[in-house]
Amino acid sequence: MISKRDLRKVKQKNGEYIIRMGKKNLDNLLAQLELKDSGAVFFINKENKFDVLLHFDVQKKLELIKPDAIYVFNKQPFILFFDLTNENNEEIETDIHKKVWSFDNSPVIFVIKDKDISVYNALNYTQKDNSLEKIDISDEELEKQFSFWNLQSGATWKWLQEDYFI
C-alpha cells in the first residue's frame, strides 16, 4: 500500500498525472525521454558497476562518482543520472558536482530530487557557487531536447554546443 505522503503529483500530461515516488522518479524520467527501454541506459548494479563495456579507467571513476544510471553512446557515458529523491543533504549534491566535473567524460548530468529535476553542464564548474552550470530548461524543452531520438541523432549535442558548450 502506498501512503499519501509518498505520492507526488508532478506533472499533468494528457489529463493524467504522472505519479513519482522514491527511486521511481528516475524510471519516470527515463520513460518520458523514451530512454527506459532503449538499451542505451544502464543502471548501477550491486557490485557498484554498470553492465556495459566501458574503458577500465572510466568504469573506475564511475565507481567513485556513483551515478544511479548512465546514458551510453559509442561506449562513452554521455549523461549521468543521480536520483536524490530520498536525500536532503546539499553536501551530497555539491560533492557530486565536484566529482563529475573532475571526471570530464560526461558533458551532462541530471539531478532528480523530490520536487524537481535539474540538468547541469558537467563541463563548466564555478568555484564561487561550488556548482556546475545549470541548464535552464522547461519540462517540455527537456522532453524534446533529451529524447532518445534527439540524443541519438546528435540534435541534443548540437543544441548544447550552440547554447552551453561555448
C-alpha positions in Angstrom: 0.0 0.0 0.0 1.3 3.4 -0.9 0.9 6.1 1.7 -0.4 9.6 0.6 2.9 11.2 1.7 4.9 9.0 -0.7 2.8 10.1 -3.7 3.8 13.2 -5.6 1.8 14.7 -8.4 4.5 16.0 -10.6 3.1 16.9 -14.0 -0.2 16.6 -15.8 0.1 15.2 -19.3 -2.9 14.5 -21.5 -5.2 14.7 -18.5 -3.2 12.1 -16.5 -0.9 12.8 -13.6 2.5 11.2 -13.6 3.0 9.9 -10.0 6.5 9.7 -8.7 7.8 8.2 -5.5 11.3 7.2 -4.3 13.5 5.7 -7.0 10.6 5.7 -9.4 11.5 9.3 -10.2 14.4 8.2 -12.3 12.3 5.5 -14.0 9.6 8.0 -14.8 12.1 10.5 -16.2 13.7 7.8 -18.4 10.3 6.7 -19.6 9.3 10.3 -20.5 12.5 10.7 -22.5 11.9 7.3 -24.2 15.2 6.1 -22.8 14.0 3.5 -20.3 13.8 0.6 -22.7 16.2 2.0 -25.3 19.2 -0.2 -24.5 21.3 3.0 -24.1 20.8 3.5 -20.3 22.4 1.3 -17.8 21.8 1.2 -14.0 24.4 0.7 -11.3 24.4 -2.9 -10.1 25.1 -4.5 -6.7 28.8 -4.5 -7.4 28.8 -0.7 -8.0 29.4 -1.3 -11.7 27.4 -0.9 -14.9 26.7 -3.8 -17.2 28.2 -2.2 -20.3 31.6 -2.3 -21.8 33.5 0.9 -20.8 37.1 1.7 -20.7 38.7 0.4 -17.4 39.6 4.0 -16.2 36.1 5.3 -17.0 34.5 2.4 -15.1 36.7 3.0 -12.0 35.9 6.7 -12.0 32.2 5.9 -12.3 32.5 3.6 -9.2 33.7 6.7 -7.3 31.1 9.1 -8.6 28.2 6.6 -8.2 25.5 7.7 -10.6 22.3 5.8 -10.4 22.2 5.4 -14.2 24.2 6.4 -17.3 23.3 7.1 -20.9 25.9 5.5 -23.1 26.7 6.3 -26.8 29.6 4.7 -28.6 30.9 3.2 -25.3 31.0 6.6 -23.6 28.8 7.7 -20.7 27.4 11.0 -22.1 24.8 11.6 -19.4 24.9 10.7 -15.7 21.7 10.4 -13.7 21.6 11.0 -9.9 18.4 10.2 -8.0 18.5 12.2 -4.8 14.8 11.9 -4.0 15.5 10.4 -0.6 18.4 12.7 0.2 18.0 16.1 2.0 21.7 16.9 2.1 23.2 19.7 0.0 26.7 18.4 0.6 25.9 15.3 -1.4 25.0 17.3 -4.4 28.0 19.6 -4.0 30.2 16.5 -3.9 28.6 15.1 -7.0 29.2 18.3 -8.9 32.9 18.3 -8.0 33.4 14.7 -8.8 31.5 14.9 -12.1 33.5 18.0 -13.2 36.8 16.2 -12.4 35.6 13.1 -14.3 35.5 15.2 -17.5 33.9 12.3 -19.6 30.2 13.2 -19.4 29.0 16.6 -20.6 25.6 16.5 -18.9 24.1 15.3 -15.6 20.6 15.1 -14.3 19.9 15.5 -10.6 16.5 14.3 -9.6 15.1 15.5 -6.3 11.7 15.2 -4.6 10.3 18.3 -6.3 12.4 19.0 -9.3 14.8 17.7 -11.9 17.9 19.8 -12.6 20.1 19.5 -15.7 23.7 20.6 -15.5 26.6 21.3 -17.9 29.2 19.0 -16.4 32.0 20.7 -18.3 31.5 24.1 -16.5 32.1 24.3 -12.8 32.1 27.6 -10.9 34.1 27.6 -7.6 32.2 30.6 -6.4 29.0 28.6 -6.3 30.6 25.1 -5.8 28.3 24.0 -8.6 28.1 23.0 -12.2 26.4 25.4 -14.6 22.7 24.8 -14.5 20.9 24.4 -17.8 17.7 26.3 -17.6 15.1 24.3 -19.4 11.4 23.9 -19.2 9.8 20.4 -18.8 8.6 20.5 -22.4 12.0 21.5 -23.7 13.7 18.9 -21.6 11.5 16.1 -23.0 12.2 17.4 -26.5 16.0 18.1 -26.3 16.8 15.0 -24.3 14.5 12.5 -26.0 16.1 9.3 -27.2 15.8 10.3 -30.9 17.4 13.7 -30.4 20.2 12.2 -28.4 20.9 9.5 -31.0 20.6 11.9 -34.0 23.0 14.4 -32.5 20.4 17.2 -32.3 20.8 17.4 -28.5 24.5 17.8 -28.7 24.3 20.4 -31.4 21.8 22.4 -29.3 24.1 22.1 -26.2 27.2 23.0 -28.3 25.5 26.2 -29.6 23.9 27.3 -26.3 26.2 25.9 -23.5 29.5 24.4 -24.6 31.0 27.5 -25.9 
